[in-house]
């Protein structure tokens, strides 16, 4: 039995405090995620110091779109790497 999984991979250059604090940023990102029909989302380059905030705000924005079943993790790609060397994975 074949199973298909839709994956959205998105590199948002240096996604940190400046971008995520813009008024509509979490809403726009969550709208794209919800509209994509993706089962798994990978976001590259969240500034690691703000990855938890970015992740939390995306989950909250998805909930406002009745997308309550999203969860995930965020991590730094390499210990000691550049601040933006992080990932957010959501499913």
C-alpha positions in Angstrom: 0.0 0.0 0.0 1.5 3.3 -1.1 1.4 6.3 1.3 2.1 9.8 0.2 3.5 12.6 2.4 3.5 16.2 1.3 6.7 18.1 2.5 7.1 21.8 2.6 10.8 22.9 2.9 11.3 26.6 3.3 14.5 28.6 3.7 13.6 31.9 5.3 16.9 33.8 5.4 17.8 34.8 9.0 14.3 34.3 10.5 14.7 36.0 13.9 13.3 38.7 16.1 13.1 41.4 13.4 11.1 39.3 10.9 8.9 37.4 13.3 7.9 40.6 15.2 6.6 42.2 12.1 2.8 42.6 12.5 1.6 40.0 10.0 4.7 37.7 9.7 3.4 34.7 11.8 0.0 35.0 10.1 1.5 35.0 6.6 3.8 32.1 7.4 1.0 30.1 9.0 -1.4 30.8 6.0 1.2 29.5 3.6 1.8 26.4 5.7 -2.0 25.7 6.1 -2.7 26.4 2.5 0.1 24.1 1.2 -1.5 20.9 2.4 1.9 19.8 3.8 2.1 17.0 6.3 5.7 17.9 7.3 7.3 21.4 7.3 11.0 22.2 7.5 12.0 25.8 8.0 15.7 26.6 7.6 17.7 29.5 9.1 15.7 30.4 12.1 18.0 32.4 14.3 18.6 29.9 17.0 18.2 32.3 19.9 14.7 33.0 18.6 13.8 29.5 17.3 11.5 28.8 20.3 9.7 32.1 19.8 9.3 31.5 16.1 8.0 28.0 16.7 5.6 29.1 19.4 4.2 32.0 17.3 3.8 29.7 14.2 1.9 27.1 16.3 -0.3 29.8 17.8 -1.0 31.4 14.4 -1.9 27.9 12.9 -4.3 27.4 15.8 -6.2 30.5 14.8 -6.6 28.9 11.4 -8.2 25.8 13.0 -4.9 23.9 12.4 -4.7 22.6 16.0 -2.9 19.3 15.3 0.6 20.8 14.5 3.5 20.0 16.7 7.3 19.8 16.1 10.8 20.6 17.3 13.4 23.2 16.7 17.2 22.7 16.9 20.6 24.1 16.2 22.4 22.5 13.2 25.9 22.6 14.6 26.9 23.4 18.2 28.9 26.7 18.1 27.7 27.4 14.5 26.4 30.7 13.3 23.2 32.0 15.1 21.1 31.3 12.1 22.2 27.7 11.8 18.9 26.2 13.0 15.9 24.3 11.8 12.3 24.0 12.7 10.5 20.8 11.9 6.7 20.6 12.2 4.3 17.8 11.5 
